[in-house]
Amino acid sequence: MKWYSLPVVTAASLAAGMALAADLPNKKAAVVPAPPPAWLDTLTIDGYVEGGIAINFNQPYNKLNWGHLYTDRANWPTFNGAVLTVQRPIDPKATSYDFGFKVQAQIGEDMRYNHTIGTTDYWIHDRTQFGFLEANVQAHLPWTSYISQGGVDVKAGIFPTYNGAEVMYAKDNLFYSHSYIFNFGPFLHTGLMTTTHVREWLDVYAGVTTGVNTFIGWPGDNNNSPSFHGGFGLNLLDGNLTILGIVHHGPENPVQRGNPAIAFAPLPGMTPLTWPNTPIACVCDPNTANRTYTNLTTTWKVTENLTLITDMAYNRESGWNPISTVTGIPQNLYGSFDTLAAGVNPAWPGLAALPQKPQGAESYAIAQYASYKVNDLLKINGRIEYYRDNKNFFVAGFPGYFDAANFLHGYPCYSCQFGPANVGTSYLALTLGATITPELPKLPIITGLILRPEFRWDTSVNGTQPFFRGQNTGNGIARSSSQGMFNMDVIIPFSLL
């Protein structure tokens, strides 16, 4: 090496050494793990306040929007509710044990339908009531195996149903009014639910509950039998396509636990009821007659702005509608059959004198949603739904303060509204609306503003007249085959922590 090269080599070595020394703290920082967050770091306290109005162009004489629950009050402002949520969510991808909880309370008119009976259902004698949408503890268990590569999540307590595309938490829905599938399906459960993360793309749900909108023991549970809740979830196309198949199955008919001195007049041919027993319409053992709610919900995020949701439902009740005898002949054919039978045997007692046999009731439905985000201010939403209630069993109206709770308990429900039995109605509902989220100046606590105007048209496509309208003084008929509505709500979200 030539002597004049030494300074260059020395300078280069010195520069490399200084660079290495300067980078050493960075290398040390990279290998030192960050301290884990404290358990309460992910605790949140937030909620929203919601109110709206449902304007029915039929001007129903009884102020009842048929086929609606949360928007059942026609042409009158509704305080749907104020919801407060305190939660520490679990991390389902954690590699170690993780524990959390969720308590969600609501006060408002929606709570008339959201009760788990036996808790707060008779506290407030008004349309505005109080109760809990959730009250549960949660755990992520890193129990990995061939059938649980992502571990297992467990939830115990009161929690919303896994059925269907729409939820009780208003902020998470596209519309103010709800589908028939939502309104006349399950809302809440009390029990234990597990989610097994079989693969990144497959989850399996399995659990046991006390039933639909029921708590534990009397008067929280309206019968003495458990129910199954479970299904599967597929997460495909990097999360852009999800498919959720869920079923809830078990006895839902209430044991009649009222005053034993109350006499129930049986229908012709029925054995008089003994106490405790079930309401007359259920010719069944309430602990063995099952009700099944089944949903298959597909959510496809087609583009960044366009989302399509398909919700299909099938429901069945096995114990109700005593419309036939053990012969299997429907009640509307009793007269014709009895005439023929009496011609052969004058002593024929008539079909009504024979023991009754329940035929059960079914509903099946499909709802298609489309949502397009125009910009940060505006989202356009559409929904079309077909719902078949083959015995007019599922769709009903509960205008009184305690109608929904009384019906679940099996108590008399004098103001409840039902369609004509053994007829069946096929509903078609079209809804077009928008979600408007204007930008607000920075405010304490309040985190935004959501407006959801919509036009909705419901009709019966099989010739029945289930919808209420203004009283017709000529013939007294106050029902219609369709109803048109303009609905709108305002949601103010807030955050306390």
C-alpha positions in Angstrom: 0.0 0.0 0.0 1.3 3.4 -0.9 2.0 5.8 1.9 -0.4 8.5 0.5 -3.3 6.0 0.7 -3.1 5.6 4.5 -5.0 8.9 5.3 -7.8 7.8 3.0 -8.1 4.4 4.5 -7.9 5.8 8.0 -10.6 8.4 7.3 -12.9 5.8 5.8 -12.5 3.5 8.7 -13.1 6.3 11.2 -16.3 7.3 9.3 -17.6 3.7 9.3 -16.9 3.4 13.0 -18.7 6.6 13.8 -21.7 5.5 11.6 -21.8 2.2 13.4 -21.6 3.8 16.8 -24.4 6.3 15.8 -26.6 3.5 14.6 -26.0 1.3 17.7 -28.8 3.0 19.9 -31.3 2.4 17.0 -30.3 -1.3 16.8 -30.7 -1.7 20.6 -34.1 0.0 20.5 -35.2 -2.3 17.7 -34.5 -5.4 19.7 -35.9 -4.2 23.0 -39.6 -5.1 23.1 -42.1 -2.3 23.9 -43.8 -2.7 27.3 -47.3 -4.3 27.0 -50.2 -1.9 27.3 -52.0 -1.9 30.6 -55.2 -3.9 30.7 -57.3 -0.7 31.1 -55.7 1.1 28.2 -58.3 -0.3 25.8 -61.3 0.5 28.1 -63.8 2.7 26.3 -67.0 4.5 27.4 -69.2 5.8 24.6 -72.7 5.7 23.2 -75.3 7.7 21.3 -78.6 9.4 21.6 -81.3 8.7 18.9 -84.7 10.1 18.1 -86.8 10.1 15.0 -90.3 10.2 13.4 -92.2 7.7 11.1 -94.7 9.5 9.0 -97.4 7.0 7.7 -99.3 8.4 4.7 -102.2 6.0 5.5 -102.9 8.0 8.7 -103.7 4.9 10.7 -106.6 5.4 13.1 -104.7 3.6 16.0 -101.4 5.3 15.3 -99.8 1.9 14.7 -97.4 1.2 11.8 -98.0 -2.4 11.1 -94.9 -4.6 10.6 -92.7 -2.2 12.7 -91.4 -2.3 16.2 -88.8 0.5 16.8 -90.8 2.7 14.4 -94.2 1.5 15.3 -95.6 4.9 16.4 -97.2 6.7 13.4 -96.8 10.5 12.9 -95.4 11.2 16.3 -91.8 11.9 17.4 -90.1 8.9 19.0 -87.3 9.0 21.6 -85.7 5.7 20.4 -83.1 5.8 23.1 -79.8 6.8 24.7 -77.2 4.0 24.8 -74.2 3.9 27.1 -71.5 1.3 26.5 -68.6 0.5 28.9 -66.3 -2.2 27.5 -62.9 -3.6 27.5 -62.8 -5.7 24.3 -60.7 -8.8 23.9 -58.1 -9.2 21.2 -59.2 -12.3 19.2 -55.7 -12.5 17.6 -53.9 -12.5 20.9 -51.2 -15.2 21.5 -51.9 -15.2 25.2 -54.9 -15.2 27.5 -57.0 -12.1 27.2 -60.1 -11.1 29.2 -62.7 -8.4 28.8 -66.3 -7.4 29.4 -69.1 -5.3 27.9 -72.0 -3.6 29.6 -74.4 -1.7 27.4 -77.5 0.0 28.9 -80.3 1.7 27.1 -83.1 4.0 28.1 -85.8 4.9 25.5 -88.8 3.6 23.7 -86.9 0.9 21.8 -86.4 -0.8 25.2 -90.0 -2.0 25.2 -88.8 -4.7 22.8 -85.3 -5.2 24.0 -85.9 -6.5 27.5 -84.5 -9.8 28.7 -87.7 -10.7 30.7 -87.3 -10.9 34.4 -84.8 -8.1 34.6 -86.1 -4.6 34.1 -89.3 -5.2 32.1 -91.8 -3.6 34.5 -89.7 -0.9 36.1 -91.0 2.1 34.2 -94.7 2.4 33.3 -94.2 4.4 30.2 -93.2 4.0 26.5 -89.7 5.0 27.7 -88.1 2.1 29.6 -84.7 1.0 30.8 -82.7 -2.2 30.3 -79.5 -3.8 29.2 -78.5 -4.7 25.6 -75.4 -6.5 26.8 -73.9 -7.5 30.2 -71.3 -10.1 29.7 -67.7 -11.2 30.4 -65.4 -12.4 27.6 -62.2 -14.3 27.2 -59.7 -15.2 24.5 -58.2 -18.6 25.1 -55.0 -19.4 23.1 -55.9 -23.1 22.9 -54.5 -23.8 19.5 -54.8 -27.1 17.8 -55.6 -28.5 14.3 -59.2 -27.5 14.8 -58.5 -24.1 16.5 -55.5 -22.6 14.9 -56.5 -19.1 16.1 -57.7 -20.1 19.6 -61.1 -19.9 21.2 -63.2 -16.9 22.3 -65.9 -17.3 25.1 -68.7 -15.0 26.0 -71.0 -15.5 29.0 -74.0 -13.4 30.1 -76.5 -11.3 28.2 -75.6 -10.7 24.5 -77.3 -9.8 21.2 -78.3 -12.6 18.8 -75.9 -13.6 16.1 -78.9 -14.0 13.6 -79.4 -11.6 10.8 -77.9 -8.6 9.1 -79.4 -5.9 11.2 -78.7 -5.2 14.9 -80.2 -3.3 17.9 -77.3 -0.9 18.0 -78.7 1.9 15.7 -75.3 3.3 14.5 -74.5 0.0 12.8 -77.5 -0.1 10.6 -78.1 1.4 7.1 -81.7 2.4 7.8 -83.9 3.9 10.6 -86.7 1.4 10.0 -85.9 -2.3 10.3 -86.6 -5.3 8.1 -89.3 -7.9 8.9 -86.5 -10.4 9.4 -85.0 -8.3 12.2 -88.3 -7.2 13.8 -89.7 -10.7 14.1 -86.6 -12.6 14.8 -84.5 -13.0 18.0 -83.0 -10.0 19.8 -81.2 -11.0 22.9 -79.9 -14.2 24.6 -78.6 -15.2 28.0 -76.1 -18.0 28.1 -72.7 -19.1 27.0 -71.3 -18.6 23.5 -68.0 -19.9 22.0 -66.2 -18.9 18.8 -63.6 -21.3 17.6 -61.1 -19.8 15.1 -60.6 -22.9 13.1 -58.6 -21.1 10.3 -58.2 -17.5 9.3 -61.1 -18.0 7.0 -63.3 -20.2 9.1 -65.0 -19.6 12.5 -67.4 -22.0 14.2 -70.0 -20.7 16.8 -71.6 -22.9 19.4 -73.4 -22.1 22.6 -76.3 -22.7 24.9 -78.9 -20.1 25.9 -82.1 -19.8 28.0 -84.1 -18.8 24.9 -85.0 -15.6 23.1 -85.2 -12.4 25.2 -85.1 -14.4 28.4 -83.0 -14.4 31.5 -82.4 -17.1 34.1 -85.0 -18.8 36.3 -88.5 -17.6 37.0 -89.6 -15.0 36.0 -86.6 -14.6 33.7 -87.1 -17.8 31.7 -90.6 -18.5 30.4 -90.1 -22.3 30.3 -87.7 -24.8 31.7 -85.6 -25.8 28.7 -82.3 -24.6 27.1 -81.8 -23.7 23.5 -78.9 -24.1 21.0 -77.2 -21.1 19.3 -74.5 -21.7 16.7 -73.3 -21.8 13.2 -70.3 -20.9 11.0 -68.6 -17.8 9.6 -66.5 -17.6 6.4 -64.0 -14.8 5.9 -62.9 -14.7 2.2 -61.3 -12.4 -0.3 -59.1 -10.8 2.3 -62.2 -10.0 4.4 -64.1 -8.4 1.5 -66.6 -11.3 1.5 -68.1 -12.8 4.6 -70.8 -15.5 5.0 -72.5 -16.1 8.3 -74.8 -19.0 8.8 -76.5 -19.0 12.2 -79.4 -20.9 13.9 -81.1 -20.5 17.2 -83.2 -23.6 18.1 -85.2 -24.5 21.2 -88.5 -24.1 23.1 -89.9 -20.6 23.3 -93.5 -21.1 24.3 -94.2 -19.8 27.8 -95.5 -21.8 30.7 -98.6 -20.0 31.9 -97.8 -19.1 35.5 -100.6 -16.7 36.2 -103.3 -16.9 38.9 -104.4 -20.6 39.1 -108.0 -19.4 39.6 -108.0 -17.9 36.1 -110.1 -20.1 33.7 -109.1 -20.3 30.1 -112.1 -21.1 27.8 -110.8 -23.8 25.5 -111.5 -23.8 21.8 -114.1 -26.3 20.6 -112.8 -29.9 21.0 -109.9 -28.9 23.1 -109.2 -30.3 26.6 -109.5 -27.6 29.2 -106.1 -26.3 30.3 -104.7 -27.0 33.7 -102.4 -24.7 35.6 -99.6 -24.2 35.1 -99.9 -24.6 31.4 -99.5 -22.7 28.2 -101.8 -20.2 26.5 -104.6 -21.7 24.5 -103.0 -21.1 21.1 -100.2 -23.5 21.9 -101.5 -27.1 21.9 -98.2 -28.4 23.1 -95.8 -29.1 25.9 -93.9 -25.8 26.2 -90.6 -27.6 26.9 -90.7 -29.8 23.8 -92.4 -27.6 21.1 -89.4 -25.9 19.4 -88.9 -22.6 17.6 -86.1 -22.3 15.0 -84.6 -19.1 13.7 -82.2 -19.6 10.8 -80.2 -16.9 8.9 -77.7 -16.9 6.1 -76.1 -13.5 5.8 -73.6 -12.6 3.0 -71.7 -9.3 3.0 -69.7 -8.5 -0.1 -67.6 -5.3 -0.3 -67.5 -5.1 -4.1 -65.4 -1.9 -4.2 -64.1 0.6 -1.8 -67.5 2.4 -2.0 -70.1 -0.3 -2.9 -71.3 -3.0 -0.4 -73.9 -5.6 -1.1 -75.6 -7.6 1.7 -78.0 -10.6 1.3 -79.9 -11.8 4.3 -82.0 -15.0 4.0 -84.1 -16.3 6.9 -86.3 -19.4 7.7 -88.2 -19.6 11.0 -90.5 -22.4 12.3 -92.6 -22.8 15.4 -93.9 -26.4 15.9 -96.4 -26.0 18.7 -98.8 -23.3 17.7 -101.8 -23.0 15.3 -104.2 -25.7 16.5 -105.9 -25.6 13.1 -106.4 -29.3 12.5 -107.5 -32.4 14.3 -105.4 -35.6 14.6 -106.9 -36.4 11.1 -104.8 -33.6 9.6 -107.7 -31.9 8.0 -107.4 -28.1 8.1 -110.0 -26.2 10.1 -111.4 -24.3 7.0 -112.5 -27.7 5.6 -114.3 -28.8 8.8 -117.8 -27.9 7.5 -117.5 -29.6 4.2 -116.0 -32.8 5.7 -118.6 -32.9 8.5 -121.5 -32.6 6.0 -120.2 -35.6 4.1 -119.5 -37.6 7.2 -122.9 -36.9 8.7 -124.5 -38.2 5.5 -122.8 -41.5 6.0 -123.1 -41.6 9.8 -125.7 -39.3 11.4 -124.0 -39.8 14.8 -120.8 -38.2 13.5 -119.7 -35.8 16.3 -117.8 -33.4 14.0 -114.1 -32.8 13.6 -114.1 -30.0 16.2 -114.9 -32.7 18.8 -111.8 -34.6 18.1 -108.4 -33.9 19.8 -106.6 -30.9 18.3 -103.2 -31.2 16.7 -100.9 -28.2 16.1 -99.7 -27.7 12.5 -97.1 -25.1 13.5 -96.2 -22.0 11.6 -93.4 -20.9 9.3 -91.9 -17.8 7.8 -89.2 -17.5 5.1 -87.7 -14.3 3.8 -84.9 -12.7 1.8 -83.7 -9.1 2.0 -81.2 -7.5 -0.4 -79.2 -4.4 0.6 -77.0 -2.1 -1.5 -75.0 0.7 0.0 -72.9 3.2 -2.0 -70.6 5.7 -0.4 -70.6 8.9 -2.5 -68.2 10.8 -0.3 -67.5 11.4 3.4 -70.8 13.2 3.7 -73.3 11.0 1.9 -74.1 7.3 1.6 -77.0 6.1 -0.5 -78.8 2.9 0.7 -81.4 0.6 -0.7 -83.2 -2.5 0.6 -85.8 -4.8 -0.9 -87.4 -7.5 1.2 -89.8 -10.4 0.7 -91.3 -11.9 3.8 -93.8 -14.8 3.9 -95.6 -15.4 7.2 -97.6 -18.5 6.3 -100.0 -18.5 9.3 -99.8 -14.9 10.4 -97.9 -16.1 13.5 -94.7 -14.1 13.5 -95.7 -10.6 12.4 -97.7 -8.8 15.1 -98.1 -5.4 16.8 -97.4 -4.5 20.4 -98.6 -0.9 21.0 -98.9 -1.1 24.8 -96.1 -0.3 27.3 -95.8 -4.0 28.4 -97.3 -5.9 25.4 -94.0 -7.4 24.3 -93.0 -8.4 27.8 -96.5 -9.8 28.6 -96.5 -11.8 25.4 -93.1 -13.3 26.2 -94.2 -14.1 29.8 -97.4 -15.7 28.6 -99.6 -13.2 30.4 -102.8 -11.8 28.8 -102.0 -9.2 26.1 -105.2 -7.4 25.4 -103.9 -4.7 23.2 -101.6 -6.9 21.1 -102.5 -6.9 17.4 -102.4 -10.1 15.3 -103.4 -10.9 11.7 -106.2 -13.4 11.0 -105.0 -16.9 11.9 -104.6 -19.6 9.3 -104.5 -17.1 6.4 -100.9 -16.0 5.9 -99.5 -12.9 4.4 -96.7 -12.3 1.9 -95.0 -8.9 2.4 -92.9 -6.9 0.0 -91.0 -3.9 1.4 -89.0 -1.4 -0.6 -86.8 1.2 1.2 -84.6 3.9 -0.3 -82.6 6.1 2.1 -79.4 7.9 2.8 -76.9 8.2 5.6 -75.7 11.8 6.0 -72.7 12.5 8.3 -72.0 16.3 8.2 -68.7 17.5 9.5 -69.0 19.3 12.8 -66.7 21.7 14.6 -64.7 20.1 17.3 -66.9 19.7 20.3 -66.4 18.2 23.8 -67.8 14.7 24.2 -69.9 14.8 20.9 -68.1 12.9 18.1 -70.4 13.3 15.2 -73.9 13.6 13.7 -75.8 11.0 11.7 -79.0 11.7 9.7 -80.9 8.8 8.1 -83.9 9.9 6.0 -85.8 7.2 4.0 -88.8 6.5 1.9 -90.5 3.1 2.5 -93.3 1.3 0.8 -94.8 -2.0 2.2 -97.5 -4.0 0.5 -99.1 -7.4 0.7 -98.7 -9.4 -2.5 -101.2 -12.1 -1.8 -104.4 -10.0 -1.5 -104.5 -9.6 2.3 -105.0 -6.3 4.1 -102.6 -6.3 7.1 -101.9 -2.5 7.3 -103.9 0.0 9.3 -105.3 3.2 7.8 -107.8 6.0 8.7 -111.2 4.7 9.9 -113.7 4.2 7.1 -117.0 5.3 8.6 -118.9 3.7 5.7 -118.1 0.0 6.4 -115.8 0.2 9.4 -112.9 -1.4 7.6 -109.7 0.3 8.7 -107.1 -1.9 7.0 -105.2 -1.6 3.7 -103.1 -3.8 1.4 -100.2 -1.3 1.5 -98.7 1.6 3.4 -96.2 4.3 2.4 -94.0 6.1 4.8 -91.3 8.7 5.2 -89.0 8.1 8.2 -86.0 9.9 9.6 -83.9 9.7 12.7 -81.0 11.7 14.1 -78.2 10.0 16.0 -75.7 11.9 18.1 -72.7 9.8 19.0 -70.5 10.7 22.0 -67.4 9.5 23.8 -66.5 9.8 27.5 -63.3 7.8 27.4 
